[in-house]
């Protein structure tokens, strides 16, 4: 199997439909979650909504590199979101998150193999491979936080 297909499948697995690594995924954890629970602040932790929007920010930013060859996102803005105000708004956000993830996975899958070792916009950002791998690992990190926060909130 091509490496680009493997990477695309790993992204789909962590966000949309997999259970192999974490026995869950973002869609499984968030799809039927009430928007109010997603916005509950527990101690100093980020909210579930903040974490989900944070990951979507990076997925959108990396997609923009694939489509427009420009990196417009900045780490310092990766948690700057307007609060979700309703279940409809939460559901719209989640649908956008799923659709944007599917789009990026498709773009990764179609990427020529040799492009994986090319610079990602600028030499300082490393290669396409490093950025795709890093985003997948970053996704698992925050998925673990979401699972733990959700368990704490549902217990209380």
C-alpha positions as CSV (number, residue, x, y, z in Angstrom):
1,X,0.0,0.0,0.0
2,X,1.3,3.5,-0.9
3,X,2.5,5.6,2.1
4,X,0.1,8.4,1.1
5,X,-2.9,6.0,1.3
6,X,-1.6,4.8,4.7
7,X,-1.4,8.3,6.0
8,X,-4.9,9.2,4.7
9,X,-6.3,6.1,6.4
10,X,-4.6,7.0,9.7
11,X,-6.2,10.4,9.6
12,X,-9.6,8.9,8.8
13,X,-9.1,6.5,11.6
14,X,-8.3,9.0,14.4
15,X,-11.0,11.5,13.3
16,X,-13.8,9.7,11.5
17,X,-14.0,5.9,11.9
18,X,-11.2,4.0,13.4
19,X,-10.7,2.1,16.6
20,X,-7.3,0.4,16.2
21,X,-5.1,2.7,18.2
22,X,-7.3,4.3,20.8
23,X,-10.4,2.1,20.5
24,X,-12.3,5.2,19.6
25,X,-12.2,8.3,17.4
26,X,-13.4,11.9,17.4
27,X,-16.6,11.2,15.6
28,X,-17.5,8.5,18.0
29,X,-16.8,10.7,21.0
30,X,-18.4,13.9,19.7
31,X,-21.2,13.1,17.4
32,X,-24.0,12.6,20.0
33,X,-22.5,14.9,22.6
34,X,-24.7,17.7,23.9
35,X,-23.3,21.1,23.1
36,X,-23.6,22.2,26.7
37,X,-21.4,19.3,27.9
38,X,-18.9,20.1,25.1
39,X,-18.6,23.6,26.6
40,X,-18.2,22.7,30.3
41,X,-15.0,24.0,31.8
42,X,-13.5,21.5,34.2
43,X,-10.7,23.0,36.4
44,X,-7.9,24.4,34.2
45,X,-8.6,21.9,31.3
46,X,-9.7,23.1,27.8
47,X,-13.3,22.3,27.0
48,X,-14.1,19.4,24.7
49,X,-15.4,22.0,22.2
50,X,-12.1,24.0,22.4
51,X,-10.1,20.8,21.7
52,X,-12.3,19.8,18.8
53,X,-12.1,23.2,17.2
54,X,-8.4,23.3,17.8
55,X,-7.9,20.1,15.8
56,X,-10.2,21.4,13.1
57,X,-8.1,24.6,12.9
58,X,-5.0,22.5,12.0
59,X,-6.9,20.3,9.6
60,X,-8.2,23.3,7.8
61,X,-4.8,25.0,7.8
62,X,-3.0,22.0,6.3
63,X,-5.8,21.5,3.7
64,X,-5.2,25.1,2.7
65,X,-1.5,24.2,2.0
66,X,-2.6,21.4,-0.2
67,X,-5.1,23.5,-2.1
68,X,-3.5,27.0,-2.2
69,X,0.1,26.3,-1.2
70,X,-0.1,28.8,1.6
71,X,0.2,28.3,5.3
72,X,-2.1,30.9,7.0
73,X,-2.6,29.3,10.4
74,X,-0.5,30.3,13.4
75,X,-0.1,28.3,16.7
76,X,-0.9,31.4,18.7
77,X,-4.4,31.5,17.2
78,X,-5.1,27.8,17.5
79,X,-7.5,28.2,20.5
80,X,-9.1,31.5,19.4
81,X,-12.7,30.5,18.8
82,X,-16.1,32.0,19.5
83,X,-18.0,29.8,22.0
84,X,-20.6,27.4,20.5
85,X,-24.0,28.8,21.5
86,X,-26.4,26.0,20.5
87,X,-26.8,22.4,19.5
88,X,-27.4,23.5,15.9
89,X,-24.1,25.4,15.9
90,X,-22.3,22.4,17.5
91,X,-23.8,20.0,14.9
92,X,-22.8,22.4,12.0
93,X,-19.3,22.6,13.4
94,X,-19.0,18.8,13.7
95,X,-20.3,18.3,10.1
96,X,-17.7,20.8,8.9
97,X,-15.0,19.0,10.9
98,X,-15.9,15.6,9.4
99,X,-16.2,17.0,5.8
100,X,-12.9,18.9,6.1
101,X,-11.1,15.8,7.5
102,X,-12.5,13.7,4.6
103,X,-11.3,16.3,2.1
104,X,-7.8,16.4,3.6
105,X,-7.6,12.6,3.7
106,X,-8.5,12.5,0.0
107,X,-5.9,15.1,-0.8
108,X,-3.2,13.2,1.1
109,X,-4.2,10.0,-0.6
110,X,-3.8,11.6,-4.1
111,X,-0.5,13.2,-3.2
112,X,2.4,11.9,-5.3
113,X,4.6,9.7,-3.1
114,X,7.7,11.8,-3.9
115,X,6.0,14.9,-2.5
116,X,6.0,13.5,1.0
117,X,9.7,14.4,1.3
118,X,9.3,17.9,-0.2
119,X,9.3,21.1,2.0
120,X,6.0,22.0,3.6
121,X,5.7,25.6,2.4
122,X,9.0,26.6,4.0
123,X,12.1,24.6,5.0
124,X,11.6,25.6,8.7
125,X,8.3,23.6,8.7
126,X,9.9,20.4,7.6
127,X,8.4,18.0,5.0
128,X,4.9,17.1,4.0
129,X,5.4,13.8,5.7
130,X,6.5,15.4,9.0
131,X,3.5,17.7,9.0
132,X,0.9,15.0,8.2
133,X,2.4,12.6,10.8
134,X,2.6,15.4,13.3
135,X,-1.0,16.3,12.8
136,X,-2.1,12.7,13.2
137,X,-0.1,12.4,16.4
138,X,-1.4,15.7,17.7
139,X,-5.0,14.4,17.0
140,X,-4.4,11.4,19.1
141,X,-3.0,13.5,21.9
142,X,-6.1,15.7,22.1
143,X,-8.5,12.7,21.5
144,X,-7.1,11.2,24.7
145,X,-7.8,14.5,26.5
146,X,-11.4,14.6,25.1
147,X,-12.0,11.0,26.3
148,X,-10.7,11.7,29.8
149,X,-12.6,15.1,30.1
150,X,-15.8,13.5,28.9
151,X,-15.5,10.6,31.5
152,X,-14.9,13.2,34.3
153,X,-17.9,15.3,33.2
154,X,-20.3,12.4,32.8
155,X,-19.3,11.0,36.2
156,X,-20.1,14.3,38.0
